[in-house]
Amino acid sequence: MTTSPVRVKARTHSLLKRMAQHQRRPISDVLDDAVERYRRAQLFEAADVAYRRAERKKDRELDAWENALADGLAEA
């Protein structure tokens, strides 16, 4: 596996080092897991936003149909 250096603030490195020591894992594995969790959180957040938008749009479309059905015209 190829690797690339990443520059982080000293505080972030210190936290990563402590976490890695606590878990008895390399810092790179802890960082990989953290980034993957963040990526998933972003994905779920985007999906949630899209779902909420779709719900609002659906509600507006249903409101339009309810208005059309309440126009007093007989159903065919």
C-alpha positions as CSV (number, residue, x, y, z in Angstrom):
1,M,0.0,0.0,0.0
2,T,1.3,3.4,-0.9
3,T,1.3,6.2,1.7
4,S,1.5,10.0,1.6
5,P,2.6,12.4,4.3
6,V,-0.2,14.5,5.8
7,R,0.5,17.7,7.8
8,V,-1.7,18.2,10.8
9,K,-1.6,20.6,13.7
10,A,0.5,19.6,16.7
11,R,-2.6,19.2,18.8
12,T,-4.2,16.8,16.3
13,H,-1.0,14.8,16.1
14,S,-0.9,14.5,19.9
15,L,-4.5,13.4,20.0
16,L,-3.9,10.8,17.2
17,K,-0.8,9.6,19.1
18,R,-2.8,9.1,22.3
19,M,-5.6,7.4,20.6
20,A,-3.2,5.1,18.7
21,Q,-1.4,4.2,21.9
22,H,-4.7,3.5,23.7
23,Q,-5.9,1.3,20.9
24,R,-2.5,-0.2,20.3
25,R,-2.7,0.6,16.6
26,P,-0.6,2.7,14.2
27,I,-1.5,6.3,14.0
28,S,-2.2,5.8,10.2
29,D,-4.9,3.2,11.0
30,V,-6.5,5.5,13.6
31,L,-6.5,8.3,11.0
32,D,-7.9,6.1,8.3
33,D,-10.8,5.1,10.5
34,A,-11.5,8.7,11.5
35,V,-11.6,9.8,7.9
36,E,-13.8,7.0,6.9
37,R,-16.2,7.8,9.7
38,Y,-16.2,11.4,8.7
39,R,-16.9,10.4,5.1
40,R,-19.8,8.3,6.1
41,A,-21.2,11.0,8.3
42,Q,-21.0,13.5,5.4
43,L,-22.7,10.9,3.1
44,F,-25.6,10.4,5.6
45,E,-26.0,14.1,6.2
46,A,-26.2,14.7,2.4
47,A,-28.8,11.9,2.1
48,D,-30.8,13.3,4.9
49,V,-30.9,16.8,3.3
50,A,-31.9,15.3,0.0
51,Y,-34.7,13.2,1.7
52,R,-36.0,16.3,3.5
53,R,-36.1,18.3,0.2
54,A,-37.9,15.4,-1.5
55,E,-40.4,15.3,1.3
56,R,-41.1,19.0,1.1
57,K,-41.5,18.8,-2.7
58,K,-43.9,15.8,-2.3
59,D,-45.9,17.7,0.3
60,R,-46.3,20.7,-2.1
61,E,-47.4,18.4,-4.9
62,L,-49.9,16.7,-2.6
63,D,-51.3,20.1,-1.6
64,A,-51.7,21.0,-5.2
65,W,-53.7,17.8,-5.9
66,E,-55.9,18.4,-2.8
67,N,-56.7,21.9,-4.1
68,A,-57.5,20.4,-7.5
69,L,-59.8,17.8,-5.9
70,A,-61.6,20.5,-3.9
71,D,-62.4,22.6,-7.0
72,G,-66.1,21.5,-6.9
73,L,-66.0,19.7,-10.2
74,A,-67.5,16.2,-10.4
75,E,-65.1,13.4,-10.7
76,A,-65.2,11.6,-14.0
